[in-house]
Amino acid sequence: VYVFEDGEWKISQHHSSVMPEGTKPQPITEEEVKNLFYLWNSALATEDPDAVAKRYASKAVLLPTVSDVPRTDYALIKDYFVGFLKKQPQGE
């Protein structure tokens, strides 16, 4: 789920297989989805936890796939990506 914050789209809630309950996302086009994914994947490619964490909104919730700890603020999200980026992930 994305929110428009500080002049750009940022990830608000992120989980690989479950949509958050009670959230009504605004419809976006397939091209917009692809572009947002490209921005996130490009941030991963930097291998910089700060660059990836900045893709998330200020009140984002990340339910990571390789951790059982919900990440609910910038510091926790960045901390998750410190370890995750060591795996050199890239989406397709």
N, C-alpha and C positions, 0 to 999 in steps of 0.2 A: 504494500500500500504506500503510495507517495503523497506528499504534501508540498505545496508551493511555499517556500520559506526563504527569506532574504534574497528574492529575485531568481531563485532556481528551484527545480524539483529535487526533493530529497526523500530518502527512504524513511517512512514513518514506522512501519511494522514489517518485520522480515522473518519468515520461516519457510523452509523449503517445501512443506507439504500441507500446512494448515492455514486457512485464512482466519483472521481475528474475528471473533463474534461481535456483533453490534456495530461494525464499521461499514459505512456505506460509501465505497470509493466512487469517485467521479469517473465516468466513462472516458477512456482515451483510445486512440487509434492503435492499430497493430504497429504502425511505424513509430509512434511515440514510445511504445513498450520496447521496441528494438533499440531505439536511441537511448533510453534510460538504462537498459541492460548494458549497452556499449560503454556508457559512462562509468557504470559500476565495475565492469570487467576491466576497463582501462585503469581504474584506480587500483584494482588487484595487481595489475601488471607492474605497477610502480614498486611493489613490495614495500610500500611505506604505510604502516598502520594508521598514521595520521591522515593520509590522503584518502584511505578507505573510510575511516570513521567520519570524515567530513561529508561523505555522501549521505549520511543519516541525519534526519531532522533532530532538533533539540530535544524533543520528547519521544524519540524513537524507542521501539522495543525490538530487540533482536533475540530470537530464540534459535541459537546456533545448532547446527547439525552435528558438530563434533565436540559438544560440551553440554552438560546438563544444567548450566547456570544461565538464567535469563539475564540479558544485558539491557539495562534500562536507562543508562546515561552515557554521555560521551566517553568518559574515562573507562567504563566497563566495556563498551563496544571496542574502543581502541585496544584495550588489554587483550580482548579475544583475538583480534587480528594480528597482534604481535606474534602469537604462536601459530595461528592459522596460516599466515603468509609464508612461514618457513617451509610449508608444503608446496609452495609455488603453484597455487591453484589458478586455473583459467577456465572460464565457462565457454560454452559453445552455443 
